[in-house]
Amino acid sequence: MAIRLSLLAFCLLSLPLWAAPVVDRPRLVLIIDDVGSSLEKGRAALALPGPITYAILPFRTYSRELSQEASAQGKEVILHAPMANTRQLELGPGGLTPAQTREQLQQQLSDSLDAVPEAIGVNNHMGSLLTQLDEPMGWVMEVIHKRGLFFIDSRTTASTRAMSIAQAAGVPSAERNVFLDNDRSIEAITGEFRRAVELALNEGRAVVIGHPYPETLAVLQTLLPTLGELGIVQMSAAAYLDEIEDAKRRVIARQSAASH
């Protein structure tokens, strides 16, 4: 109990006194990446409260089982598509690289999506190299658009072009604002959660990515239930993007009505 209270105090009391919502109900989207390699960690992540989006790695030992369990629980699933990185780290099965032809890349992505049929969107696993490249990312978006999915840019590099390419292709898209657990200490994760809360309150939205680490899940189990006390709405990625798309349609409709 003492740990819970200290975490809550750190997250809530350290907010600036001037922090206030700039919209009626600020939104926070939480995505849990790297699901599929551990059944225990995956199930612990599925036990988190509220609407959460689970990014499933393709072709891992427990990818199908966890994807099916998430879907059965009404949880949102997306494909966590491995993409080439600048550090030449191993991608594992399902990797997308600049060395692939258009046909090879699109077939690989299609195979990965077929392996996670519950997925209604895609985000990138690593990808600090591929997401900078217009042509292969354009091929990625062709597949996503054809299947009627959305895309979340994990922003593993400041030079990413992924979201702008997605938008040009007509793919509903958003980008990550906060990584919770680059530093896996409880204190650091709690601090990043606080930063996400501040962003949501001050800018109206925050898209947050974490991983099924025990430390991350412990912080989230404690602090996710506090979002409602702050007036923040926790949403899945799809629900968030649906709101954005609805707002765009309303603007277009008003513009069209004004021009007649």
Stockholm file with secondary structure:
# STOCKHOLM 1.0

chainA/1-260         MAIRLSLLAFCLLSLPLWAAPVVDRPRLVLIIDDVGSSLEKGRAALALPGPITYAILPFRTYSRELSQEASAQGKEVILHAPMANTRQLELGPGGLTPAQTREQLQQQLSDSLDAVPEAIGVNNHMGSLLTQLDEPMGWVMEVIHKRGLFFIDSRTTASTRAMSIAQAAGVPSAERNVFLDNDRSIEAITGEFRRAVELALNEGRAVVIGHPYPETLAVLQTLLPTLGELGIVQMSAAAYLDEIEDAKRRVIARQSAASH
#=GR chainA/1-260 SS CHHHHHHHHHHHHTSCTTCCCSSSSCEEEEEEEEETSCHHHHHHHHTSSSCCEEEECTTCTTHHHHHHHHHHTTCEEEEEEEECCTTCCCCCTTCBCTTSCHHHHHHHHHHHHHHSTTCCEEEEEECTTGGGCHHHHHHHHHHHHHTTCEEEECCSSTTCCHHHHHHHTTCCEEECCEESCSSCSHHHHHHHHHHHHHHHHHHSEEEEEECCCHHHHHHHHHHGGGTGGGTCEEECHHHHHHHHHHHHHHHHHHHHHHTC
#=GC SS_cons         CHHHHHHHHHHHHTSCTTCCCSSSSCEEEEEEEEETSCHHHHHHHHTSSSCCEEEECTTCTTHHHHHHHHHHTTCEEEEEEEECCTTCCCCCTTCBCTTSCHHHHHHHHHHHHHHSTTCCEEEEEECTTGGGCHHHHHHHHHHHHHTTCEEEECCSSTTCCHHHHHHHTTCCEEECCEESCSSCSHHHHHHHHHHHHHHHHHHSEEEEEECCCHHHHHHHHHHGGGTGGGTCEEECHHHHHHHHHHHHHHHHHHHHHHTC
//
